[in-house]
Amino acid sequence: MDSLSLLCTGSLLVAGGIYWFVCVMGSAERKGKHAVQLSGGSIDREKVQDNYKQYWSFFRRPKEIETAEKVPAFVDTFYNLVTDIYEWGWGQSFHFSPSVPGKSHRDATRLHEEMAVDLLGVKPGARVLDAGCGVGGPMRAIAAHSGANVVGITINEYQVKRARMHNKKAGLDSLCEVVCGNFLQMPFADDSFDGVYSIEATCHAPKLEEVYAEIYRVLKPGSLYVSYEWVTTELFRSDDPEHVDIIQGIERGDALPGLRNYTDIAEIARKVGFEVVKEKDLAKPPASPWWSRLKMGRIAYWRNHILVIVLSFLGIAPKGTVDVHEMLFKTADFLTRGGETGIFTPMHMILCRKPEKTASTSD
């Protein structure tokens, strides 16, 4: 294809994208529905760029990221910046899944989510916690699949609104409840859930033992907890500059206080009292590469990036949206390199059980 054809094709894609965007916004306005608007979450649109700069300032003061009191604001800012773009370009499930031959990305994602609740073995009507629910994609798939009552918690107020809107639209608001809160200090009673899962969420915790201890507290004795963790693998070498660059790129682009090594996970789970039932990297063969979706999305990224630039120029998208979109593209490259080198996995699965209470003995 010659350069003129490429230019024409690109122009048509952008024009078509703008037409689609305006139609979606107009339709949402007419019907009173909430659409993805490339806003800034709960940030005033005039302050999106300032918050983007604030987000990056955390990495210029890395010691502040590591403290529990700083991380919630850091993560909240991140999801205000990226939630709309995630939904627009990725979907309502903010996580990865192994590619499944013959299945769409959407179906592969759903199967990955359903496996989590299948591992918990809960029955219809059980009360299950989604620790770090985002806009609730996994919550809805799990509630529909299992019949369980799912309570999700996210620190981001904007995500709570999005999740509740999606739950109602899917006809699952009777099974799905969303709470705004910090999963390091959850507003739930002790021993109040029949099962707990977290899908690529606890990586945001400054100290994994703090969120695991809180999950242990709210889980009923004898019940199970499953988590898909972001970790470095046995192939990671801390003395390899390329490896370090990749991992730091993932951390900077995904609001992570610091990635943990796969060997840390079970040790921390046992430290807070869990019995480790099973541990497995779900990304390893025979699973197909989870990062293939990122590589396949490069053309879509450039189309969307041009669209975001135009929308920002026209004042439809807030100033700073272009920076955020570009950050996510760079992060996708680091994630792809992490997958291809095998030094990183976003789906190190650990299944834990809270021991049954033992009868106390008296003298």
Rosetta blueprint (number, residue, H / E / L):
1 M L
2 D L
3 S H
4 L H
5 S H
6 L H
7 L H
8 C H
9 T H
10 G H
11 S H
12 L H
13 L H
14 V H
15 A H
16 G H
17 G H
18 I H
19 Y H
20 W H
21 F H
22 V H
23 C H
24 V H
25 M H
26 G H
27 S H
28 A H
29 E H
30 R H
31 K H
32 G L
33 K L
34 H L
35 A L
36 V L
37 Q L
38 L L
39 S L
40 G L
41 G L
42 S L
43 I L
44 D L
45 R H
46 E H
47 K H
48 V H
49 Q H
50 D H
51 N H
52 Y H
53 K H
54 Q H
55 Y H
56 W H
57 S H
58 F H
59 F H
60 R H
61 R L
62 P H
63 K H
64 E H
65 I H
66 E L
67 T L
68 A L
69 E L
70 K L
71 V H
72 P H
73 A H
74 F H
75 V H
76 D H
77 T H
78 F H
79 Y H
80 N H
81 L H
82 V H
83 T H
84 D H
85 I H
86 Y H
87 E H
88 W H
89 G H
90 W L
91 G L
92 Q L
93 S L
94 F L
95 H L
96 F L
97 S L
98 P L
99 S E
100 V L
101 P L
102 G L
103 K L
104 S L
105 H H
106 R H
107 D H
108 A H
109 T H
110 R H
111 L H
112 H H
113 E H
114 E H
115 M H
116 A H
117 V H
118 D H
119 L H
120 L H
121 G L
122 V L
123 K L
124 P L
125 G L
126 A L
127 R E
128 V E
129 L E
130 D E
131 A E
132 G L
133 C L
134 G L
135 V L
136 G L
137 G H
138 P H
139 M H
140 R H
141 A H
142 I H
143 A H
144 A H
145 H H
146 S H
147 G L
148 A L
149 N E
150 V E
151 V E
152 G E
153 I E
154 T E
155 I L
156 N L
157 E H
158 Y H
159 Q H
160 V H
161 K H
162 R H
163 A H
164 R H
165 M H
166 H H
167 N H
168 K H
169 K H
170 A L
171 G L
172 L L
173 D L
174 S L
175 L L
176 C E
177 E E
178 V E
179 V E
180 C E
181 G L
182 N L
183 F L
184 L L
185 Q L
186 M L
187 P L
188 F L
189 A L
190 D L
191 D L
192 S L
193 F E
194 D E
195 G E
196 V E
197 Y E
198 S E
199 I E
200 E L
201 A L
202 T H
203 C H
204 H H
205 A L
206 P L
207 K L
208 L H
209 E H
210 E H
211 V H
212 Y H
213 A H
214 E H
215 I H
216 Y H
217 R H
218 V H
219 L E
220 K E
221 P E
222 G E
223 S E
224 L E
225 Y E
226 V E
227 S E
228 Y E
229 E E
230 W E
231 V E
232 T E
233 T L
234 E L
235 L L
236 F L
237 R L
238 S L
239 D L
240 D L
241 P H
242 E H
243 H H
244 V H
245 D H
246 I H
247 I H
248 Q H
249 G H
250 I H
251 E H
252 R H
253 G H
254 D L
255 A L
256 L L
257 P L
258 G L
259 L L
260 R E
261 N E
262 Y H
263 T H
264 D H
265 I H
266 A H
267 E H
268 I H
269 A H
270 R H
271 K H
272 V L
273 G L
274 F L
275 E E
276 V E
277 V E
278 K E
279 E E
280 K E
281 D E
282 L L
283 A L
284 K L
285 P L
286 P L
287 A L
288 S E
289 P L
290 W L
291 W L
292 S H
293 R H
294 L H
295 K H
296 M H
297 G L
298 R H
299 I H
300 A H
301 Y H
302 W H
303 R H
304 N H
305 H H
306 I H
307 L H
308 V H
309 I H
310 V H
311 L H
312 S H
313 F H
314 L L
315 G L
316 I L
317 A L
318 P L
319 K L
320 G L
321 T H
322 V H
323 D H
324 V H
325 H H
326 E H
327 M H
328 L H
329 F H
330 K H
331 T H
332 A H
333 D H
334 F H
335 L H
336 T H
337 R H
338 G H
339 G H
340 E H
341 T H
342 G L
343 I L
344 F E
345 T E
346 P E
347 M E
348 H E
349 M E
350 I E
351 L E
352 C E
353 R E
354 K L
355 P L
356 E L
357 K L
358 T L
359 A L
360 S L
361 T L
362 S L
363 D L
